[in-house]
Amino acid sequence: MTTYLPALIWMLSSFVCLYIAKRRHLKQTALKSMAVAVAGPFAFPFVLAAKPRQFNQA
């Protein structure tokens, strides 16, 4: 069980990062998703530092 714990933490943190990015209206691309999956728990500062998408109000 303890051998699966780091993988579980890595996967949960990537899902949380993608959830935060969706809530902040960040544009989600394949490259950004792969970067979050690779960075795992270290991706939180990148997601929080990214600028949200601007909506045009016409």
C-alpha positions as CSV (number, residue, x, y, z in Angstrom):
1,M,0.0,0.0,0.0
2,T,2.8,2.4,0.8
3,T,4.3,2.0,-2.7
4,Y,1.1,3.3,-4.2
5,L,0.9,6.4,-1.9
6,P,3.2,8.7,-3.9
7,A,1.4,7.8,-7.2
8,L,-2.0,8.5,-5.5
9,I,-0.7,11.9,-4.2
10,W,0.7,12.7,-7.6
11,M,-2.6,11.9,-9.4
12,L,-4.8,13.7,-6.9
13,S,-2.7,16.8,-7.0
14,S,-2.9,16.9,-10.8
15,F,-6.7,16.6,-10.7
16,V,-6.9,19.4,-8.1
17,C,-4.6,21.6,-10.2
18,L,-6.8,21.0,-13.3
19,Y,-9.9,21.8,-11.2
20,I,-8.4,25.0,-10.0
21,A,-7.4,26.0,-13.5
22,K,-11.0,25.4,-14.7
23,R,-12.4,27.5,-11.9
24,R,-10.0,30.3,-12.7
25,H,-11.0,30.2,-16.4
26,L,-7.5,29.3,-17.6
27,K,-7.3,28.1,-21.2
28,Q,-6.6,24.4,-21.0
29,T,-4.3,23.1,-23.7
30,A,-2.7,19.7,-24.2
31,L,0.7,21.1,-23.4
32,K,-0.5,22.6,-20.1
33,S,-2.3,19.4,-19.1
34,M,0.8,17.4,-19.7
35,A,2.9,19.9,-17.8
36,V,0.6,19.6,-14.8
37,A,0.6,15.8,-15.0
38,V,4.4,15.7,-15.1
39,A,4.9,18.3,-12.4
40,G,2.4,16.8,-10.1
41,P,2.3,18.5,-6.7
42,F,4.8,21.1,-7.8
43,A,2.3,22.5,-10.4
44,F,0.2,24.4,-7.8
45,P,2.3,27.6,-7.9
46,F,2.2,27.6,-11.7
47,V,-1.6,27.2,-11.8
48,L,-2.1,29.9,-9.2
49,A,0.3,32.3,-10.9
50,A,-1.3,32.0,-14.4
51,K,-3.4,34.8,-15.6
52,P,-7.1,34.1,-16.1
53,R,-8.6,34.4,-19.6
54,Q,-10.1,37.7,-20.4
55,F,-13.7,37.7,-21.7
56,N,-14.8,40.3,-24.3
57,Q,-17.9,42.1,-23.2
58,A,-19.7,43.5,-26.3
